Amino acid sequence: MDSTEEVTKLTGTEGGRWRVWTQGSSHLLDLDAMTVERVPGPGRPASFNDRPRPIRTIEECNVGASGRWTMVSDDPEVEFFWHVTSTVRRIERVAEPE
């Protein structure tokens, strides 16, 4: 029996860890730690966001639309970073790390 919890939207208030599946990659959102990390799929190039980054805002994270969020910058000359995904295909809760 599949006990994976899936939702169609994240706002940032849900808590827990969530994997947002897009067209070719996924994004791990830890809403307790308020971090996000891109996980490139097979054949996808590395990205600036392939490490945990502090979430500033979640503008949109809905199945069927592009995900859009901002992240706190670690560059003193840049206020924040934007990330826009391809179409979100699925959002599922993932287990806490051991």
N, C-alpha and C positions, 0 to 999 in steps of 0.2 A: 504494500500500500504506500502511495506517495504522500508524505506528510509535509512537503515543501509548501511554505506559505508564500503565496504570490499576491501582489497588489497591482493596481493599474496606475498608481500615482504615489510619489513621495513629496512631502513638503518640508521635511527636516525635523518635524516634531515627533516622529514615530519612535525614535530610539532604535537601538540594535544595529546589526550589520546587514547590508543589502547589496546584492549584485544586480547591476543594471546592464542588461544585455542589449547591445546595439547591432548594427549590420555586420561588423567584423571584429569588434573588440568587446570588452566589458569594463565596467567601472565599479570598484568596490567602495561603497559609501558606508563609513562607520559613523552612525548618527549619535553614538554615545561620546566618541572621541572627537566628533565633527571633523573628520578627514575624508578625503576622496583620493583614490588611486586608479589610474587607467591601467588595464591589463590588456596589452595588444593581443589580438587573435593571430592565428597562423598566417604568415605572409604579410602581416601589418608592420609598418616601420615603427621604430621606437619614437617616443614622444617626450617632450618636456614634462609631461604629467604622469609619467610611469613610476611615480613614487608617491607616498602619502603627502598630501598637501592640506592645510587647514581650510575648511569650508567657510566662506564668508556669507554667501547667500545661495539658496536654491531658487532660481527664477522659474524653472519649469523642469519637471521630470515626470512625464506622462507617457504611457505606452501609446504608440502611434504618432508621436511627435519627436522632434529633436530635444535632447536634454540640454539645459542651459543653466550653468552655475558659475559663481565667482569664487575665487580662492585668495586667501591672504597672501600677499607678496612677501618674499624674503629679500627683495631688492629695495633698498631705501628710496630709490628714484621712481619706483612703480607702486601705485597705491594698491592695486589688486590685479589678478589675472582672470580672464574670461575663459570658459571652456564651453564649446558647443559640440554636441555629438551628432552622429547620424541618427536615423530614426530608432527610437527605443522599441525593442521587440518584446522584452519581458523584464519584470522586476521581481526578484525573489529574495526572501530572507536567507541568510547564510549563517551557519553555526559560528559561535564564538570560538576564537583560537584556543587551543589547549594551553 
